Amino acid sequence: MKPELRRPLIAGNWKLHKTLAESRALAAGVVERCSRSASEVDVAVAPVFTALASVREVLADTAIALCAQNVYWESRGAFTGEVSPPLLADAGCSHVIVGHSERRTLLGETDVDVRRKALAVLAAGLVPIVCVGESLAQREAGESEAHVLQQTSAVIDGLDPAAMARVVIAYEPIWAIGTGRTASPSDAQAMHARIRALVAERQGARLAEATRILYGGSVKADNARTLMAEPDVDGALVGGASLETDSFAAIVAAALR
């Protein structure tokens, strides 16, 4: 039985999809289909930056949280094209995805970058969803655990307890993102358990027990329940399946205890 303090979290990452009108329609569908479940499951959606304001209006006075897909670590300055944590808070965001594998692999973000972003998000009073995960080559070389634990420790080492209590970790094996391949429930559980053990080593057993660790990587309605039945899988970071109301709502329903 999972602790009550690890309330399930389902976050939909819309990536580079949806116009303003499409984003509003999808957000309205999530509100309609998922609001009842939100009494037991935390639900968040992450639209593109240009749709944050529109989606915020749709989510107003609901239990559905607004999440950003990325952030820069400086609060202000000559950083053309970047968006800061205070600006995201002002836009109505409560959660921010940092270190997504697509930003690491396609845009060259390093562990140092991800830590700076996570610290800035925490300083702004927001919740960072910190993504970690290995490539297929690393998995086949037997390097998965070392790589994932390095990414995790790069963020959590040295955090004060109050900050650590707000961190969400998302394990997303790169080889399973958008490929239709999914880590088996036992594979996901094994890595989640190792991540939690690392948190216990670095931050103590109490914080480790409270830290939510999500799974991401081709999560769909037909595999969500078995994944989240594992003792250390506390929810999901959902990509493609979050772009349709029915599939996302089914994943949220699968998280109900």
C-alpha positions as a LaTeX table, in Angstrom:
\begin{tabular}{lrrr}
\hline
Residue & $x$ (\AA) & $y$ (\AA) & $z$ (\AA) \\
\hline
Met1 & 0.00 & 0.00 & 0.00 \\
Lys2 & 1.39 & 3.39 & $-1.00$ \\
Pro3 & 1.54 & 6.13 & 1.63 \\
Glu4 & $-1.32$ & 8.63 & 1.52 \\
Leu5 & 1.20 & 11.47 & 1.30 \\
Arg6 & 2.23 & 10.17 & $-2.15$ \\
Arg7 & $-0.97$ & 11.26 & $-3.82$ \\
Pro8 & $-0.92$ & 10.17 & $-7.49$ \\
Leu9 & $-0.01$ & 12.82 & $-10.06$ \\
Ile10 & $-0.91$ & 12.59 & $-13.75$ \\
Ala11 & 0.69 & 15.32 & $-15.86$ \\
Gly12 & $-0.08$ & 15.73 & $-19.55$ \\
Asn13 & 2.81 & 17.11 & $-21.62$ \\
Trp14 & 1.29 & 18.47 & $-24.82$ \\
Lys15 & 4.74 & 19.20 & $-26.29$ \\
Leu16 & 4.67 & 21.20 & $-29.55$ \\
His17 & 1.01 & 20.58 & $-30.33$ \\
Lys18 & $-2.29$ & 22.47 & $-30.33$ \\
Thr19 & $-3.30$ & 25.96 & $-31.43$ \\
Leu20 & $-4.96$ & 28.34 & $-28.96$ \\
Ala21 & $-8.42$ & 27.10 & $-29.88$ \\
Glu22 & $-7.33$ & 23.46 & $-29.77$ \\
Ser23 & $-5.63$ & 23.97 & $-26.42$ \\
Arg24 & $-8.73$ & 25.54 & $-24.93$ \\
Ala25 & $-10.90$ & 22.71 & $-26.24$ \\
Leu26 & $-8.57$ & 20.04 & $-24.87$ \\
Ala27 & $-8.33$ & 21.79 & $-21.49$ \\
Ala28 & $-12.12$ & 22.02 & $-21.34$ \\
Gly29 & $-12.36$ & 18.31 & $-22.04$ \\
Val30 & $-9.88$ & 17.54 & $-19.25$ \\
Val31 & $-11.87$ & 19.69 & $-16.83$ \\
Glu32 & $-15.10$ & 17.94 & $-17.78$ \\
Arg33 & $-13.72$ & 14.40 & $-17.64$ \\
Cys34 & $-11.13$ & 14.60 & $-14.85$ \\
Ser35 & $-12.46$ & 17.04 & $-12.25$ \\
Arg36 & $-14.23$ & 14.33 & $-10.26$ \\
Ser37 & $-11.07$ & 12.24 & $-10.11$ \\
Ala38 & $-9.10$ & 15.29 & $-8.95$ \\
Ser39 & $-10.40$ & 14.74 & $-5.44$ \\
Glu40 & $-8.08$ & 11.71 & $-5.28$ \\
Val41 & $-5.53$ & 12.33 & $-8.05$ \\
Asp42 & $-3.53$ & 15.46 & $-8.83$ \\
Val43 & $-3.95$ & 16.36 & $-12.50$ \\
Ala44 & $-1.86$ & 18.85 & $-14.48$ \\
Val45 & $-1.62$ & 19.86 & $-18.13$ \\
Ala46 & 1.36 & 21.45 & $-19.87$ \\
Pro47 & 0.43 & 23.36 & $-23.03$ \\
Val48 & 2.80 & 25.33 & $-25.24$ \\
Phe49 & 3.89 & 28.71 & $-23.85$ \\
Thr50 & 1.63 & 30.65 & $-26.21$ \\
Ala51 & $-1.44$ & 28.84 & $-24.86$ \\
Leu52 & $-0.73$ & 29.21 & $-21.14$ \\
Ala53 & $-2.98$ & 32.25 & $-20.72$ \\
Ser54 & $-5.84$ & 30.71 & $-22.67$ \\
Val55 & $-5.64$ & 27.41 & $-20.81$ \\
Arg56 & $-5.39$ & 29.24 & $-17.49$ \\
Glu57 & $-8.80$ & 30.79 & $-18.17$ \\
Val58 & $-10.31$ & 27.37 & $-18.84$ \\
Leu59 & $-8.77$ & 25.87 & $-15.68$ \\
Ala60 & $-9.78$ & 28.76 & $-13.41$ \\
Asp61 & $-11.64$ & 27.61 & $-10.28$ \\
Thr62 & $-10.97$ & 23.94 & $-11.06$ \\
Ala63 & $-8.65$ & 21.40 & $-9.44$ \\
Ile64 & $-6.63$ & 20.94 & $-12.65$ \\
Ala65 & $-3.15$ & 22.47 & $-12.40$ \\
Leu66 & $-1.31$ & 24.43 & $-15.08$ \\
Cys67 & 2.20 & 23.24 & $-15.89$ \\
Ala68 & 4.95 & 24.69 & $-18.08$ \\
Gln69 & 7.09 & 22.54 & $-20.33$ \\
Asn70 & 10.37 & 24.36 & $-19.73$ \\
Val71 & 11.95 & 27.33 & $-17.96$ \\
Tyr72 & 15.12 & 29.41 & $-17.76$ \\
Trp73 & 17.00 & 29.80 & $-14.48$ \\
Glu74 & 17.35 & 33.61 & $-14.46$ \\
Ser75 & 14.48 & 35.76 & $-13.20$ \\
Arg76 & 15.03 & 38.61 & $-15.64$ \\
Gly77 & 17.61 & 40.11 & $-17.96$ \\
Ala78 & 18.93 & 40.07 & $-21.51$ \\
Phe79 & 17.94 & 36.48 & $-22.30$ \\
Thr80 & 16.00 & 36.72 & $-25.54$ \\
Gly81 & 13.44 & 33.97 & $-26.02$ \\
Glu82 & 13.58 & 32.62 & $-22.46$ \\
Val83 & 10.84 & 32.46 & $-19.83$ \\
Ser84 & 11.58 & 32.73 & $-16.11$ \\
Pro85 & 10.01 & 30.99 & $-13.11$ \\
Pro86 & 8.44 & 34.23 & $-11.77$ \\
Leu87 & 6.83 & 34.82 & $-15.16$ \\
Leu88 & 5.45 & 31.29 & $-15.18$ \\
Ala89 & 4.06 & 31.79 & $-11.69$ \\
Asp90 & 2.49 & 35.05 & $-12.86$ \\
Ala91 & 0.95 & 33.15 & $-15.79$ \\
Gly92 & $-0.74$ & 30.79 & $-13.35$ \\
Cys93 & 1.62 & 27.81 & $-13.46$ \\
Ser94 & 2.13 & 25.71 & $-10.35$ \\
His95 & 4.32 & 23.01 & $-11.93$ \\
Val96 & 7.25 & 23.10 & $-14.38$ \\
Ile97 & 8.82 & 20.23 & $-16.32$ \\
Val98 & 12.62 & 20.42 & $-16.23$ \\
Gly99 & 15.20 & 18.27 & $-17.96$ \\
His100 & 12.85 & 16.45 & $-20.32$ \\
Ser101 & 14.83 & 14.01 & $-22.43$ \\
Glu102 & 13.96 & 15.87 & $-25.61$ \\
Arg103 & 15.61 & 18.98 & $-24.21$ \\
Arg104 & 18.61 & 16.98 & $-23.06$ \\
Thr105 & 19.11 & 15.08 & $-26.31$ \\
Leu106 & 17.90 & 17.58 & $-28.92$ \\
Leu107 & 18.90 & 20.86 & $-27.27$ \\
Gly108 & 21.94 & 19.84 & $-25.29$ \\
Glu109 & 20.78 & 20.49 & $-21.74$ \\
Thr110 & 23.26 & 19.20 & $-19.18$ \\
Asp111 & 22.80 & 18.00 & $-15.61$ \\
Val112 & 24.14 & 21.38 & $-14.48$ \\
Asp113 & 21.50 & 23.17 & $-16.56$ \\
Val114 & 18.74 & 20.97 & $-15.16$ \\
Arg115 & 19.85 & 21.61 & $-11.58$ \\
Arg116 & 19.92 & 25.37 & $-12.14$ \\
Lys117 & 16.43 & 25.23 & $-13.59$ \\
Ala118 & 15.08 & 23.09 & $-10.77$ \\
Leu119 & 16.57 & 25.40 & $-8.12$ \\
Ala120 & 15.08 & 28.44 & $-9.84$ \\
Val121 & 11.67 & 26.77 & $-10.02$ \\
Leu122 & 11.83 & 25.92 & $-6.32$ \\
Ala123 & 12.92 & 29.46 & $-5.43$ \\
Ala124 & 9.82 & 30.77 & $-7.21$ \\
Gly125 & 7.58 & 28.54 & $-5.10$ \\
Leu126 & 6.71 & 26.19 & $-7.94$ \\
Val127 & 6.92 & 22.40 & $-8.23$ \\
Pro128 & 9.64 & 21.03 & $-10.55$ \\
Ile129 & 8.92 & 17.77 & $-12.34$ \\
Val130 & 12.50 & 16.61 & $-12.84$ \\
Cys131 & 12.92 & 14.17 & $-15.72$ \\
Val132 & 15.59 & 11.47 & $-15.74$ \\
Gly133 & 16.12 & 8.51 & $-18.04$ \\
Glu134 & 18.55 & 6.47 & $-20.10$ \\
Ser135 & 18.98 & 5.89 & $-23.82$ \\
Leu136 & 18.65 & 2.49 & $-25.50$ \\
Ala137 & 22.43 & 2.34 & $-25.92$ \\
Gln138 & 22.96 & 2.98 & $-22.22$ \\
Arg139 & 20.37 & 0.37 & $-21.35$ \\
Glu140 & 21.96 & $-2.25$ & $-23.58$ \\
Ala141 & 25.39 & $-1.42$ & $-22.13$ \\
Gly142 & 24.14 & $-1.99$ & $-18.59$ \\
Glu143 & 24.57 & 1.69 & $-17.70$ \\
Ser144 & 20.92 & 2.56 & $-17.01$ \\
Glu145 & 21.07 & 2.71 & $-13.23$ \\
Ala146 & 24.32 & 4.68 & $-13.02$ \\
His147 & 23.11 & 7.20 & $-15.57$ \\
Val148 & 19.68 & 7.73 & $-14.00$ \\
Leu149 & 21.08 & 8.02 & $-10.48$ \\
Gln150 & 23.66 & 10.57 & $-11.65$ \\
Gln151 & 20.92 & 12.69 & $-13.22$ \\
Thr152 & 18.86 & 12.43 & $-10.04$ \\
Ser153 & 21.68 & 13.23 & $-7.64$ \\
Ala154 & 22.66 & 16.25 & $-9.75$ \\
Val155 & 19.36 & 17.84 & $-8.71$ \\
Ile156 & 18.63 & 16.57 & $-5.21$ \\
Asp157 & 22.08 & 16.72 & $-3.62$ \\
Gly158 & 22.26 & 19.55 & $-1.11$ \\
Leu159 & 18.60 & 20.54 & $-1.29$ \\
Asp160 & 17.14 & 21.64 & 2.02 \\
Pro161 & 14.27 & 19.46 & 3.28 \\
Ala162 & 11.55 & 22.02 & 2.47 \\
Ala163 & 12.71 & 22.21 & $-1.14$ \\
Met164 & 13.11 & 18.45 & $-1.49$ \\
Ala165 & 9.57 & 17.95 & $-0.24$ \\
Arg166 & 8.28 & 19.76 & $-3.35$ \\
Val167 & 10.37 & 17.90 & $-5.94$ \\
Val168 & 8.66 & 15.41 & $-8.25$ \\
Ile169 & 10.87 & 13.00 & $-10.20$ \\
Ala170 & 9.78 & 11.52 & $-13.53$ \\
Tyr171 & 11.60 & 8.43 & $-14.80$ \\
Glu172 & 11.26 & 8.38 & $-18.56$ \\
Pro173 & 13.44 & 5.87 & $-20.39$ \\
Ile174 & 14.30 & 7.61 & $-23.65$ \\
Trp175 & 13.91 & 4.40 & $-25.64$ \\
Ala176 & 10.22 & 4.29 & $-24.61$ \\
Ile177 & 9.24 & 7.87 & $-25.43$ \\
Gly178 & 6.99 & 8.08 & $-28.47$ \\
Thr179 & 8.12 & 4.67 & $-29.68$ \\
Gly180 & 5.23 & 2.57 & $-28.48$ \\
Arg181 & 7.70 & 0.61 & $-26.37$ \\
Thr182 & 7.10 & 0.75 & $-22.64$ \\
Ala183 & 9.20 & $-0.44$ & $-19.74$ \\
Ser184 & 7.53 & $-3.44$ & $-18.17$ \\
Pro185 & 5.90 & $-2.75$ & $-14.80$ \\
Ser186 & 8.70 & $-4.71$ & $-13.12$ \\
Asp187 & 11.38 & $-2.74$ & $-15.00$ \\
Ala188 & 9.74 & 0.55 & $-14.05$ \\
Gln189 & 9.38 & $-0.55$ & $-10.44$ \\
Ala190 & 13.02 & $-1.59$ & $-10.21$ \\
Met191 & 14.27 & 1.81 & $-11.36$ \\
His192 & 11.75 & 3.74 & $-9.27$ \\
Ala193 & 12.79 & 1.76 & $-6.20$ \\
Arg194 & 16.45 & 2.53 & $-6.89$ \\
Ile195 & 15.68 & 6.23 & $-7.31$ \\
Arg196 & 13.79 & 6.22 & $-4.01$ \\
Ala197 & 16.70 & 4.46 & $-2.33$ \\
Leu198 & 19.02 & 7.19 & $-3.62$ \\
Val199 & 16.71 & 9.88 & $-2.23$ \\
Ala200 & 16.83 & 8.07 & 1.12 \\
Glu201 & 20.63 & 7.99 & 1.00 \\
Arg202 & 20.93 & 11.68 & 0.18 \\
Gln203 & 17.87 & 13.17 & 1.85 \\
Gly204 & 16.72 & 10.68 & 4.48 \\
Ala205 & 14.05 & 8.00 & 4.68 \\
Arg206 & 11.18 & 10.35 & 5.57 \\
Leu207 & 11.61 & 12.51 & 2.47 \\
Ala208 & 12.23 & 9.47 & 0.30 \\
Glu209 & 8.94 & 7.96 & 1.44 \\
Ala210 & 7.13 & 11.19 & 0.54 \\
Thr211 & 8.77 & 11.83 & $-2.86$ \\
Arg212 & 6.54 & 11.18 & $-5.84$ \\
Ile213 & 8.21 & 9.35 & $-8.71$ \\
Leu214 & 6.27 & 9.30 & $-11.98$ \\
Tyr215 & 6.76 & 7.03 & $-14.97$ \\
Gly216 & 6.88 & 8.48 & $-18.48$ \\
Gly217 & 7.34 & 6.71 & $-21.79$ \\
Ser218 & 4.47 & 5.63 & $-24.05$ \\
Val219 & 1.99 & 5.60 & $-21.17$ \\
Lys220 & $-1.45$ & 4.70 & $-22.51$ \\
Ala221 & $-4.83$ & 3.82 & $-21.11$ \\
Asp222 & $-4.17$ & 0.10 & $-21.57$ \\
Asn223 & $-0.90$ & 0.00 & $-19.60$ \\
Ala224 & $-1.36$ & 2.79 & $-17.05$ \\
Arg225 & $-3.10$ & 0.74 & $-14.39$ \\
Thr226 & $-0.51$ & $-2.05$ & $-14.29$ \\
Leu227 & 2.35 & 0.47 & $-14.20$ \\
Met228 & 0.80 & 2.49 & $-11.39$ \\
Ala229 & $-0.06$ & $-0.63$ & $-9.41$ \\
Glu230 & 3.66 & $-0.96$ & $-8.68$ \\
Pro231 & 4.52 & 0.24 & $-5.16$ \\
Asp232 & 6.99 & 2.94 & $-6.20$ \\
Val233 & 5.18 & 4.29 & $-9.31$ \\
Asp234 & 3.24 & 7.31 & $-8.12$ \\
Gly235 & 1.69 & 8.54 & $-11.35$ \\
Ala236 & 2.61 & 9.33 & $-14.93$ \\
Leu237 & 4.07 & 11.99 & $-17.18$ \\
Val238 & 1.98 & 11.45 & $-20.29$ \\
Gly239 & 2.94 & 12.56 & $-23.78$ \\
Gly240 & 0.97 & 11.54 & $-26.87$ \\
Ala241 & $-1.93$ & 10.04 & $-24.93$ \\
Ser242 & $-2.52$ & 13.42 & $-23.26$ \\
Leu243 & $-3.47$ & 15.00 & $-26.59$ \\
Glu244 & $-6.89$ & 13.32 & $-26.62$ \\
Thr245 & $-9.39$ & 13.77 & $-23.81$ \\
Asp246 & $-10.59$ & 10.16 & $-23.74$ \\
Ser247 & $-7.14$ & 8.59 & $-23.46$ \\
Phe248 & $-5.91$ & 11.09 & $-20.88$ \\
Ala249 & $-9.04$ & 10.74 & $-18.78$ \\
Ala250 & $-8.64$ & 6.96 & $-18.85$ \\
Ile251 & $-5.10$ & 7.28 & $-17.51$ \\
Val252 & $-6.29$ & 9.60 & $-14.75$ \\
Ala253 & $-9.01$ & 7.08 & $-13.85$ \\
Ala254 & $-6.37$ & 4.32 & $-13.75$ \\
Ala255 & $-4.57$ & 6.23 & $-10.99$ \\
Leu256 & $-7.54$ & 6.10 & $-8.63$ \\
Arg257 & $-6.67$ & 4.03 & $-5.59$ \\
\hline
\end{tabular}
